[in-house]
């Protein structure tokens, strides 16, 4: 009988050990506030994103200029419009680069204030851009109009372009309606929300 008791005890211990290893290990709770190293990494990542967005604006305008095949008369008009666009992109870069990492997740009020500011900023950019664009657009041939309509859809900045809502510079930025993946697809449908 002792052998049976010993086998039963060993078997019970083996089952208990197997059950213990099958359970997930306890996870440490996330820190309430990012530490200094996390904040430095967040600032570095945010600066890189800001610089990438400005570089994208510069590259997109250069691409559009090449695709339009501008005449000598159109080149100064395009340069005037481009300088307004780049001034707006430069202002977004400076604002974006100056943002500090938040202490915690944003509230719904923070997100709404951010959205309101982004819309006002974009409206100011449109008002500054419109006179130069009107002069330029009057000179376009039919082919250039089509190129601008096709390629120019990439030019207006997304409301999120260079502006980050309160919160981490990557990951969830609040309501899905505030995010889109780039310009609309060629068929004219809006890009899917994330």
CORRADA-V700483 format. One record per residue. N is the residue number from 1. SS is DSSP state (~ for helix, > for strand, _ for the rest). Layout:
n:N ss:SS
n:N ss:SS
This chain:
n:1 ss:_
n:2 ss:~
n:3 ss:~
n:4 ss:~
n:5 ss:~
n:6 ss:~
n:7 ss:~
n:8 ss:~
n:9 ss:~
n:10 ss:~
n:11 ss:~
n:12 ss:~
n:13 ss:~
n:14 ss:~
n:15 ss:~
n:16 ss:~
n:17 ss:~
n:18 ss:~
n:19 ss:~
n:20 ss:~
n:21 ss:~
n:22 ss:~
n:23 ss:_
n:24 ss:_
n:25 ss:_
n:26 ss:_
n:27 ss:_
n:28 ss:_
n:29 ss:_
n:30 ss:_
n:31 ss:_
n:32 ss:_
n:33 ss:_
n:34 ss:_
n:35 ss:_
n:36 ss:~
n:37 ss:~
n:38 ss:~
n:39 ss:~
n:40 ss:~
n:41 ss:~
n:42 ss:~
n:43 ss:~
n:44 ss:~
n:45 ss:~
n:46 ss:~
n:47 ss:~
n:48 ss:~
n:49 ss:~
n:50 ss:~
n:51 ss:~
n:52 ss:~
n:53 ss:~
n:54 ss:~
n:55 ss:~
n:56 ss:~
n:57 ss:~
n:58 ss:~
n:59 ss:~
n:60 ss:~
n:61 ss:~
n:62 ss:~
n:63 ss:~
n:64 ss:~
n:65 ss:~
n:66 ss:~
n:67 ss:~
n:68 ss:~
n:69 ss:_
n:70 ss:_
n:71 ss:_
n:72 ss:~
n:73 ss:~
n:74 ss:~
n:75 ss:~
n:76 ss:~
n:77 ss:~
n:78 ss:~
n:79 ss:~
n:80 ss:~
n:81 ss:~
n:82 ss:~
n:83 ss:~
n:84 ss:~
n:85 ss:~
n:86 ss:~
n:87 ss:~
n:88 ss:~
n:89 ss:~
n:90 ss:~
n:91 ss:~
n:92 ss:~
n:93 ss:~
n:94 ss:~
n:95 ss:~
n:96 ss:~
n:97 ss:~
n:98 ss:_
n:99 ss:_
n:100 ss:_
n:101 ss:_
n:102 ss:_
n:103 ss:_
n:104 ss:_
n:105 ss:_
n:106 ss:_
n:107 ss:_
n:108 ss:~
n:109 ss:~
n:110 ss:~
n:111 ss:~
n:112 ss:~
n:113 ss:~
n:114 ss:~
n:115 ss:~
n:116 ss:~
n:117 ss:~
n:118 ss:~
n:119 ss:~
n:120 ss:~
n:121 ss:~
n:122 ss:~
n:123 ss:~
n:124 ss:~
n:125 ss:~
n:126 ss:~
n:127 ss:~
n:128 ss:~
n:129 ss:~
n:130 ss:~
n:131 ss:~
n:132 ss:~
n:133 ss:~
n:134 ss:~
n:135 ss:~
n:136 ss:~
n:137 ss:~
n:138 ss:~
n:139 ss:_
n:140 ss:_
n:141 ss:_
n:142 ss:~
n:143 ss:~
n:144 ss:~
n:145 ss:~
n:146 ss:~
n:147 ss:~
n:148 ss:~
n:149 ss:~
n:150 ss:~
n:151 ss:~
n:152 ss:~
n:153 ss:~
n:154 ss:~
n:155 ss:_
n:156 ss:_
n:157 ss:_
n:158 ss:_
n:159 ss:_
n:160 ss:_
n:161 ss:_
n:162 ss:_
n:163 ss:_
n:164 ss:_
n:165 ss:_
n:166 ss:_
n:167 ss:_
n:168 ss:_
n:169 ss:_
n:170 ss:_
n:171 ss:_
n:172 ss:_
n:173 ss:_
n:174 ss:_
n:175 ss:_
n:176 ss:~
n:177 ss:~
n:178 ss:~
n:179 ss:_
n:180 ss:_
n:181 ss:_
n:182 ss:_
n:183 ss:_
n:184 ss:_
n:185 ss:_
n:186 ss:_
n:187 ss:_
n:188 ss:_
n:189 ss:_
n:190 ss:_
n:191 ss:_
n:192 ss:_
n:193 ss:_
n:194 ss:_
